[in-house]
């Protein structure tokens, strides 16, 4: 454990940020699963609605540094491609 006051504060801040990032990452993964579940059920309208929410959460996560911007783009691209395949 840190002895210096500033190091103690930094440890507290790091823990709060870790828990906040964990919460946001979990919410992001949950939203991705909702899209995938809707795709597997074959419900295109539900999948598109879930995709809109997932895309927003992915962008927010990327901007906040939770995930890399390319990872967010990759997820959005792959999910959108799967939704478009449903209509074909």
N, CA, C and O of each residue as an XYZ file, in Angstrom:
352
protein
N       0.846     -1.188      0.000
C       0.000      0.000      0.000
C       0.881      1.237      0.000
O       1.975      1.251      0.566
N       0.378      2.263     -0.645
C       1.132      3.507     -0.755
C       1.216      4.217      0.594
O       0.310      4.113      1.421
N       2.311      4.937      0.803
C       2.503      5.701      2.034
C       2.289      7.192      1.823
O       1.874      7.898      2.742
N       2.567      7.667      0.630
C       2.466      9.095      0.335
C       1.007      9.428     -0.016
O       0.324      8.658     -0.691
N       0.553     10.585      0.458
C      -0.850     10.963      0.273
C      -1.256     10.979     -1.196
O      -2.334     10.499     -1.544
N      -0.414     11.521     -2.052
C      -0.758     11.592     -3.471
C      -0.837     10.192     -4.091
O      -1.643      9.957     -4.991
N      -0.012      9.278     -3.617
C      -0.046      7.897     -4.123
C      -1.313      7.187     -3.644
O      -1.893      6.380     -4.370
N      -1.734      7.492     -2.422
C      -2.986      6.914     -1.911
C      -4.169      7.407     -2.737
O      -5.060      6.634     -3.089
N      -4.164      8.691     -3.037
C      -5.237      9.261     -3.846
C      -5.240      8.634     -5.233
O      -6.299      8.292     -5.760
N      -4.072      8.486     -5.819
C      -3.956      7.883     -7.149
C      -4.496      6.449     -7.131
O      -5.151      6.021     -8.081
N      -4.223      5.709     -6.056
C      -4.732      4.341     -5.936
C      -6.257      4.335     -5.856
O      -6.906      3.485     -6.466
N      -6.831      5.280     -5.107
C      -8.290      5.376     -5.017
C      -8.891      5.708     -6.382
O      -9.878      5.105     -6.804
N      -8.281      6.673     -7.061
C      -8.783      7.069     -8.380
C      -8.698      5.906     -9.377
O      -9.617      5.691    -10.168
N      -7.604      5.171     -9.331
C      -7.425      4.053    -10.244
C      -8.487      2.984    -10.015
O      -9.000      2.401    -10.970
N      -8.815      2.728     -8.758
C      -9.825      1.717     -8.445
C     -11.199      2.148     -8.939
O     -11.939      1.339     -9.499
N     -11.546      3.414     -8.735
C     -12.831      3.917     -9.214
C     -12.901      3.812    -10.731
O     -13.910      3.376    -11.284
N     -11.835      4.208    -11.394
C     -11.814      4.146    -12.863
C     -11.875      2.706    -13.363
O     -12.525      2.426    -14.370
N     -11.200      1.791    -12.664
C     -11.216      0.379    -13.061
C     -12.638     -0.172    -12.991
O     -13.089     -0.858    -13.909
N     -13.337      0.128    -11.907
C     -14.702     -0.352    -11.759
C     -15.640      0.281    -12.787
O     -16.525     -0.389    -13.318
N     -15.447      1.563    -13.065
C     -16.275      2.245    -14.061
C     -16.038      1.651    -15.447
O     -16.987      1.421    -16.197
N     -14.776      1.404    -15.787
C     -14.458      0.795    -17.088
C     -15.036     -0.609    -17.183
O     -15.531     -1.016    -18.235
N     -14.971     -1.348    -16.078
C     -15.512     -2.708    -16.047
C     -17.015     -2.686    -16.315
O     -17.532     -3.519    -17.059
N     -17.713     -1.724    -15.700
C     -19.155     -1.583    -15.897
C     -19.468     -1.257    -17.356
O     -20.365     -1.853    -17.952
N     -18.736     -0.323    -17.918
C     -18.986      0.072    -19.308
C     -18.666     -1.061    -20.275
O     -19.389     -1.266    -21.249
N     -17.595     -1.795    -20.016
C     -17.224     -2.921    -20.875
C     -18.302     -4.009    -20.814
O     -18.649     -4.606    -21.833
N     -18.820     -4.254    -19.626
C     -19.869     -5.246    -19.452
C     -21.137     -4.831    -20.196
O     -21.766     -5.656    -20.859
N     -21.510     -3.572    -20.091
C     -22.697     -3.076    -20.793
C     -22.522     -3.196    -22.303
O     -23.465     -3.529    -23.021
N     -21.315     -2.924    -22.776
C     -21.028     -3.024    -24.200
C     -21.198     -4.473    -24.673
O     -21.828     -4.728    -25.699
N     -20.638     -5.403    -23.925
C     -20.724     -6.817    -24.303
C     -22.164     -7.309    -24.270
O     -22.580     -8.089    -25.126
N     -22.917     -6.853    -23.287
C     -24.327     -7.231    -23.197
C     -25.085     -6.749    -24.421
O     -25.900     -7.486    -24.975
N     -24.830     -5.531    -24.846
C     -25.520     -4.981    -26.014
C     -25.136     -5.743    -27.282
O     -25.982     -5.977    -28.145
N     -23.867     -6.130    -27.398
C     -23.440     -6.918    -28.559
C     -24.161     -8.262    -28.578
O     -24.558     -8.742    -29.640
N     -24.329     -8.866    -27.409
C     -25.029    -10.152    -27.334
C     -26.493    -10.016    -27.723
O     -27.067    -10.936    -28.305
N     -27.105     -8.868    -27.406
C     -28.501     -8.648    -27.793
C     -28.640     -8.616    -29.305
O     -29.601     -9.152    -29.857
N     -27.674     -7.984    -29.979
C     -27.712     -7.936    -31.442
C     -27.556     -9.343    -32.011
O     -28.315     -9.752    -32.890
N     -26.582    -10.067    -31.512
C     -26.322    -11.423    -32.014
C     -27.528    -12.327    -31.762
O     -27.890    -13.134    -32.617
N     -28.148    -12.191    -30.589
C     -29.319    -13.008    -30.270
C     -30.470    -12.694    -31.236
O     -31.150    -13.607    -31.705
N     -30.687    -11.417    -31.530
C     -31.745    -11.027    -32.455
C     -31.459    -11.563    -33.856
O     -32.378    -11.977    -34.562
N     -30.199    -11.556    -34.255
C     -29.823    -12.087    -35.570
C     -30.097    -13.589    -35.622
O     -30.623    -14.095    -36.613
N     -29.742    -14.291    -34.564
C     -29.956    -15.740    -34.524
C     -31.439    -16.095    -34.499
O     -31.835    -17.144    -35.007
N     -32.266    -15.219    -33.906
C     -33.709    -15.445    -33.883
C     -34.339    -15.144    -35.245
O     -35.460    -15.571    -35.521
N     -33.619    -14.412    -36.091
C     -34.126    -14.078    -37.413
C     -35.025    -12.853    -37.429
O     -35.728    -12.615    -38.411
N     -35.013    -12.083    -36.367
C     -35.843    -10.879    -36.255
C     -35.027     -9.671    -36.717
O     -34.239     -9.114    -35.954
N     -35.227     -9.277    -37.974
C     -34.390     -8.225    -38.558
C     -34.655     -6.857    -37.926
O     -33.718     -6.096    -37.685
N     -35.927     -6.539    -37.655
C     -36.243     -5.237    -37.057
C     -35.630     -5.107    -35.671
O     -35.060     -4.071    -35.327
N     -35.750     -6.154    -34.889
C     -35.175     -6.148    -33.539
C     -33.650     -6.067    -33.610
O     -33.016     -5.394    -32.797
N     -33.070     -6.757    -34.589
C     -31.616     -6.746    -34.756
C     -31.128     -5.349    -35.134
O     -30.109     -4.887    -34.622
N     -31.846     -4.680    -36.022
C     -31.439     -3.337    -36.431
C     -31.555     -2.343    -35.279
O     -30.696     -1.477    -35.110
N     -32.622     -2.473    -34.486
C     -32.787     -1.586    -33.333
C     -31.672     -1.815    -32.316
O     -31.116     -0.864    -31.765
N     -31.351     -3.086    -32.075
C     -30.281     -3.413    -31.134
C     -28.924     -2.959    -31.681
O     -28.046     -2.550    -30.922
N     -28.765     -3.036    -33.003
C     -27.516     -2.605    -33.624
C     -27.295     -1.110    -33.435
O     -26.169     -0.675    -33.195
N     -28.361     -0.323    -33.542
C     -28.236      1.125    -33.355
C     -27.722      1.446    -31.955
O     -26.845      2.294    -31.786
N     -28.277      0.760    -30.949
C     -27.820      0.960    -29.570
C     -26.378      0.489    -29.401
O     -25.570      1.148    -28.746
N     -26.069     -0.657    -29.997
C     -24.719     -1.214    -29.871
C     -23.689     -0.300    -30.535
O     -22.599     -0.104    -29.997
N     -24.021      0.254    -31.685
C     -23.087      1.137    -32.388
C     -22.776      2.369    -31.556
O     -21.629      2.813    -31.497
N     -23.802      2.921    -30.910
C     -23.589      4.091    -30.060
C     -22.687      3.745    -28.877
O     -21.768      4.496    -28.549
N     -22.955      2.613    -28.243
C     -22.152      2.210    -27.086
C     -20.711      1.899    -27.506
O     -19.770      2.210    -26.776
N     -20.539      1.288    -28.676
C     -19.184      1.006    -29.172
C     -18.419      2.305    -29.421
O     -17.241      2.413    -29.081
N     -19.089      3.281    -30.012
C     -18.424      4.558    -30.281
C     -18.038      5.264    -28.982
O     -16.942      5.814    -28.872
N     -18.933      5.247    -28.007
C     -18.637      5.875    -26.715
C     -17.461      5.166    -26.043
O     -16.566      5.809    -25.495
N     -17.475      3.835    -26.093
C     -16.384      3.065    -25.488
C     -15.049      3.365    -26.162
O     -14.016      3.464    -25.498
N     -15.080      3.506    -27.468
C     -13.850      3.811    -28.194
C     -13.348      5.208    -27.847
O     -12.148      5.412    -27.662
N     -14.259      6.166    -27.759
C     -13.858      7.539    -27.439
C     -13.316      7.658    -26.024
O     -12.452      8.495    -25.760
N     -13.808      6.841    -25.121
C     -13.361      6.891    -23.734
C     -12.133      6.018    -23.469
O     -11.611      5.995    -22.354
N     -11.681      5.309    -24.490
C     -10.471      4.517    -24.331
C     -10.690      3.147    -23.724
O      -9.729      2.487    -23.328
N     -11.937      2.706    -23.646
C     -12.230      1.375    -23.101
C     -11.762      0.318    -24.108
O     -11.163     -0.693    -23.740
N     -12.051      0.577    -25.384
C     -11.582     -0.298    -26.459
C     -10.947      0.584    -27.527
O     -11.126      1.802    -27.534
N     -10.210     -0.047    -28.420
C      -9.563      0.677    -29.514
C     -10.597      1.044    -30.572
O     -11.584      0.331    -30.755
N     -10.375      2.138    -31.256
C     -11.316      2.593    -32.280
C     -11.482      1.567    -33.399
O     -12.578      1.395    -33.932
N     -10.408      0.899    -33.747
C     -10.498     -0.111    -34.809
C     -11.333     -1.313    -34.370
O     -12.024     -1.923    -35.185
N     -11.268     -1.647    -33.096
C     -12.081     -2.755    -32.583
C     -13.554     -2.393    -32.670
O     -14.376     -3.227    -33.048
N     -13.894     -1.161    -32.324
C     -15.284     -0.711    -32.426
C     -15.745     -0.768    -33.886
O     -16.845     -1.237    -34.177
N     -14.911     -0.295    -34.784
C     -15.255     -0.304    -36.206
C     -15.419     -1.736    -36.713
O     -16.319     -2.012    -37.507
N     -14.575     -2.627    -36.271
C     -14.641     -4.031    -36.684
C     -15.945     -4.673    -36.213
O     -16.605     -5.371    -36.982
N     -16.315     -4.442    -34.960
C     -17.563     -4.991    -34.433
C     -18.761     -4.457    -35.220
O     -19.644     -5.221    -35.611
N     -18.787     -3.151    -35.449
C     -19.909     -2.552    -36.160
C     -20.009     -3.106    -37.578
O     -21.103     -3.408    -38.054
N     -18.880     -3.237    -38.242
C     -18.863     -3.730    -39.611
C     -19.374     -5.164    -39.690
O     -20.186     -5.493    -40.555
N     -18.904     -6.001    -38.796
C     -19.300     -7.417    -38.836
C     -20.772     -7.604    -38.475
O     -21.471     -8.408    -39.092
N     -21.238     -6.859    -37.475
C     -22.646     -6.974    -37.096
C     -23.547     -6.469    -38.222
O     -24.563     -7.090    -38.534
N     -23.176     -5.347    -38.827
C     -23.968     -4.797    -39.917
C     -23.998     -5.759    -41.103
O     -25.034     -5.913    -41.749
N     -22.888     -6.396    -41.387
C     -22.844     -7.348    -42.492
C     -23.781     -8.526    -42.225
O     -24.450     -9.012    -43.137
N     -23.827     -8.978    -40.984
C     -24.714    -10.102    -40.635
C     -26.184     -9.693    -40.742
O     -27.030    -10.489    -41.147
N     -26.476     -8.449    -40.377
C     -27.869     -7.964    -40.480
C     -28.266     -7.853    -41.957
O     -29.376     -8.226    -42.337
N     -27.362     -7.343    -42.774
C     -27.656     -7.215    -44.205
C     -27.847     -8.576    -44.870
O     -28.637     -8.699    -45.806
N     -27.136     -9.594    -44.398
C     -27.284    -10.942    -44.941
C     -28.668    -11.508    -44.652
O     -29.173    -12.340    -45.405
N     -29.275    -11.060    -43.571
C     -30.599    -11.557    -43.206
C     -31.622    -11.214    -44.274
O     -32.522    -12.007    -44.550
N     -31.493    -10.036    -44.880
C     -32.459     -9.598    -45.882
C     -32.237    -10.248    -47.235
O     -33.159    -10.322    -48.047
N     -31.026    -10.717    -47.484
C     -30.712    -11.285    -48.804
C     -31.223    -12.694    -48.971
O     -31.033    -13.299    -50.026
